[in-house]
Amino acid sequence: MNEDLISALKQIEKERSIPMEVIFEAMESALSSAYKKKLPSYQDIVVQMDRSTGRILVFAVKKVVPEVTNPDQETALEEA
């Protein structure tokens, strides 16, 4: 599927004259926004797309603390 995604993005780049980096950034932003709407407790989400394979990675950014009071936004020092 990822090869199909990259192929489709290359076609959009060619047909619309939109640089591939702009397409990737727009997709990352859209996926991040969708994630935040679906899981509102995870507000600090980072989406990264591999530019050569199309692989999509989603990270929940958490604060490292000695004692966790909000598990959705924090992680224990031992776990980090």
C-alpha positions as CSV (number, residue, x, y, z in Angstrom):
1,M,0.0,0.0,0.0
2,N,2.8,2.5,0.8
3,E,4.2,2.1,-2.7
4,D,0.8,3.0,-4.0
5,L,0.7,6.0,-1.8
6,I,4.1,7.3,-2.9
7,S,3.1,6.6,-6.6
8,A,-0.1,8.6,-6.1
9,L,1.7,11.5,-4.4
10,K,4.2,11.6,-7.2
11,Q,1.4,11.8,-9.7
12,I,-0.2,14.7,-7.8
13,E,3.2,16.4,-7.7
14,K,3.5,16.1,-11.5
15,E,-0.1,17.0,-12.4
16,R,-0.5,19.9,-10.0
17,S,3.1,21.1,-9.8
18,I,3.1,20.9,-6.0
19,P,6.4,20.0,-4.5
20,M,6.5,16.6,-2.8
21,E,7.6,18.1,0.5
22,V,4.6,20.4,0.6
23,I,2.3,17.4,0.0
24,F,4.0,15.4,2.8
25,E,3.8,18.3,5.2
26,A,0.1,18.8,4.5
27,M,-0.6,15.1,5.0
28,E,1.3,15.1,8.3
29,S,-0.6,18.1,9.5
30,A,-4.0,16.6,8.4
31,L,-3.2,13.3,10.1
32,S,-2.1,15.1,13.3
33,S,-5.3,17.1,13.4
34,A,-7.5,14.0,12.8
35,Y,-5.7,12.2,15.6
36,K,-6.2,15.1,18.0
37,K,-10.0,15.1,17.2
38,K,-10.3,11.4,17.7
39,L,-8.2,11.3,20.9
40,P,-8.6,14.7,22.5
41,S,-6.6,13.7,25.6
42,Y,-3.5,13.3,23.4
43,Q,-3.0,16.9,22.4
44,D,0.7,16.8,21.7
45,I,0.8,14.4,18.7
46,V,3.6,14.3,16.1
47,V,3.1,12.6,12.7
48,Q,6.1,11.8,10.5
49,M,6.0,10.2,7.1
50,D,9.0,8.6,5.6
51,R,9.6,10.4,2.3
52,S,10.9,7.3,0.5
53,T,8.6,4.5,1.7
54,G,5.4,6.3,2.8
55,R,5.6,4.8,6.2
56,I,3.6,6.8,8.7
57,L,4.7,7.1,12.3
58,V,2.6,8.7,15.0
59,F,4.1,9.8,18.4
60,A,2.4,11.0,21.5
61,V,4.8,13.5,23.1
62,K,4.8,13.2,26.9
63,K,6.5,15.0,29.7
64,V,8.9,13.0,31.8
65,V,8.1,13.4,35.5
66,P,9.2,11.7,38.7
67,E,5.5,11.0,39.6
68,V,2.8,10.6,37.0
69,T,-0.4,12.5,37.7
70,N,-1.8,12.6,34.2
71,P,-0.9,9.4,32.3
72,D,-2.2,10.8,29.0
73,Q,0.4,13.6,29.1
74,E,3.1,12.3,31.4
75,T,5.4,9.3,31.7
76,A,7.5,8.2,34.6
77,L,11.2,8.8,34.7
78,E,11.8,5.0,35.0
79,E,9.9,4.4,31.8
80,A,11.7,7.0,29.8
